Amino acid sequence: NVPDPLITEVQDWAMSFGDGVDASPYGLPIQYESDVVRRNVEWLTADTTSSINFTPIHALDGTITPQGCAFERHHSGAIELRKEDYRLMINGLVDTPLVFSYADLERFPRENHVYFCECAANTGMEWAGAQLNGAQFTHGMIHNMEYTGVSLRTLLTEAGLEAAGDLSDKWVYVEGADASSNGRSIPMDKALDDVLVAFKANGEALRKEHGYPVRLVVPGWEGNMWVKWIRRIEVTANAVESREETSKYTDTLEDGTSRKWTWVMDAKSVITSPSPQAPITHGSGPLVITGLAWSGHGAITRVDVSKDGGKTWETARLAKPGEKMALTRFYLDTEWNGEDMLIQSRAMDETGYVQPTKHQLREVRGENSIYHNNCIQTWHIMPNGEAENVEVS
Amino acid sequence: DRNIAGFPENPPVMTAIAAPVVSSGLIGAANASTGAGEGKFGLGRVALPEEIAAWDVDVSPDGTGLPVGSGSVEDGEMLFSEGCAVCHGEFAEGVGNWPKLAGGEGTLANDDPVKTVGSYWPHLSTAWDYVNRSMPYGNAQTLSDDDVYAIVAYILYSNFLVEDDFVLSNENFLEVELPNADGFIIDDRAETEYTIWRTEPCMENCKDSVEITMRATVLDVTPQEEAAAAQAAVAQTAAVTEPVAEAPAAEAAAVVAAAEADALDPMLVAAGEKVFGKCKACHQVGDGAKSRTGPHLNGIIGADIGAVDGFKYSKVLAEMGGTWTHETLAAFLADPRGFAKGTKMSFAGLKSEDDIAAVTAYLASFQ
């Protein structure tokens, strides 16, 4: 037993000064955490201006995603739009078409909510088999933030919905200000329920890459509908069936027919550590298995974890009770005997929905759906503590 | 629900009394707004008809929003070749990872379905709407209505859905039916999946045996971590040495950069980097730059025109001769198709002389 010089010898940091205040007026993570960054899979897309990168979920804990490493998805690059130049129009079947400035939006009553935003294509590369080796790449098209904004209901009420008549079959078409003109149709029921026109995330202004100064938040529904740089909301009699709701974000089944309007993100979970990018480095003994669970149908009520590829399961501990359409952190505080493990997690939500296996999903949908892959993920933990992405029988 | 501050039960909304409406002050007419009604705050201003016309251009499957106009397959072929083929291919077959717009009929039930306008898209309105609002990529919203009709007509032709003498217009638009119009069903997960999966899950003896059937490592397509790790190491080393050498090193770097770049104005170069954002979708510059949709641009100033090794130029640039100077590059960037009629570069040109000077300076910094 050799005394630890980090303890027995006086270290530099215990003698001299560290940085003063203002060394970095807006701080970045300490240099030792520089590997906790978004990453891109270059071969996925033709160009980074219409592409996606991935949240380093393997290296995060808790549930709130810092904005600086929350995944980005652009269809025509992240534009720079000043608050002064921002306009939001509401038109179509409304009593009075209106234009709001950013300052106008700040004068409506505000709400705060924590919600996850998951790209419909999250885990989409895994349909035909295990492909990407890391939770960041298989499950990192997700983030979870506390949003501040005005309810869409408030803005629609301001424009007046008498002109729309019976609201039960009406829609709103929402459109962004960037060159992609990303637009989606949202049924009026949802628009009047919990959709938020948000301008702050985690307490501060939205980042450019997340739609500064204003984006739409559509709780529990696929990320493509969360239109960034939102500039127009049109009340319509029908769905516009734009490019992003017909040629993309539709799910092709085995027989070649495709599901459209698959908006809700079903219950899903993944073990973030240990995982391929977060191996076990401490040998056998006490081990914390942890991960994230979420459901677009409501709150997560239970997460089970298997260490033997799904033969037996034990119920994990939720860090706190699940919240509607928000990430839930789970922990399984366990012992590792140093042998191979096939670890899986299985989420359940308040509607009783149980996260399916990949076999179950393929049975209904085949392998060409691309979107909405919420299957149970398996990591193979090897005796040396390293992990790999596998599929099991 | 984590409702930290929900919508107040009785917000201080205005009553039915007309109230002065806040206006941005930019447009006088906008002051003639409605008064606030029941449950309203009286915020915002009335959207003017011209403003609605400028932004409300989406087109629906029933033809709502479609402007009067027409375009032929013949005109569309020329427009497509000039503005679209660089990414989508001369026959709309797609280049590299860029979308294929034609072909793929009968493949939707295959292992790798080819989803194109012809094989997959249900509505022609979607094609018209997307071309009109979002194309060409990097130069969106520059096409006239007739051009959009012509390009959509050519896409139909590429999919063998119309003859070569076809003219698409707002009059015959709804007569065109796409092959996969009936290929979609509305989300049926509630019936086909939820009823099956809302059951009490198995906890013990759920399977007899478990075997690994596939490993991601076999494919080996995961981005490698070495680069990130190396960067982290560099950052740490740099941080250790920086406090001592920071100021002189920064000065030295500035001097070297200035000398190398032939006394380029750093402000101009920085401005040019921003302008280059318009070019980046197709052109790379700097360390490791490769030719992709367009040629790489390292050392472009002083290089022979149409001479980057391995890049397949349009005939006009391949045969033009001469070199790229600040002047020739400026002329090309101001009006690409005027300078080189028939160029594949689908870029309308830079309107601002300042932008041209800036981006030229930026490119000159990569000699």
Interface residues (C-beta under 8 A of the other chain):
Chain A: Q31 Y32 S34 D35 V37 R39 N40 V41 E42 W43 T45 A46 D47 T49 S50 H75 S76 G77 M89 I90 N91 G92 D95 T96 P97 L98 V99 F100 S101 D104 R107 F108 P109 R110 E111 N112 H113 V114 A128 G129 A130 Q131 L132 N133 G134 F137 E146 S151 T154 T157 E158 G160 Y173 E175 A179 S180 S181 G183 R231 R232 E234 T236 N238 A239 V240 E241 S242 R243 T246 S247 T250 T252 E254 D255 G256 T257 S258 R259 K260 W261 T262 W263 V264 D266 P276 Q277 D304 D308 G309 G310 K311 T312 W313 E314 E323 K324 A326 L342 R346 M348 T351 G352 Y353 V354 P356 Q360 V364 E367 N368 H380 E388 N389 V390 E391 V392 S393
Chain B: D1 R2 N3 I4 A5 G6 F7 P8 P11 V22 S24 A30 S33 T34 G37 G39 K40 F41 L43 G44 R45 V46 A47 E51 I52 W55 D56 D58 V59 S60 P61 D62 T64 C87 G96 N97 W98 L108 A109 D111 D112 P113 K115 V117 Y120 W121 P122 H123 S125 T126 D129 Y130 R133 S134 Y137 G138 A140 Q141 G183 F184 I185 I186 D187 D188 R189 T192 E193 Y194 I196 W197 R198 T199 P201 C202 M203 E204 N205 C206 K207 S209 V210 E211 I212 T213 M214 R215 A216 T217 L219 V221 T222 P223 E225 A228 A229 Q231 A232 A235 Q236 A239 G277 K280 A281
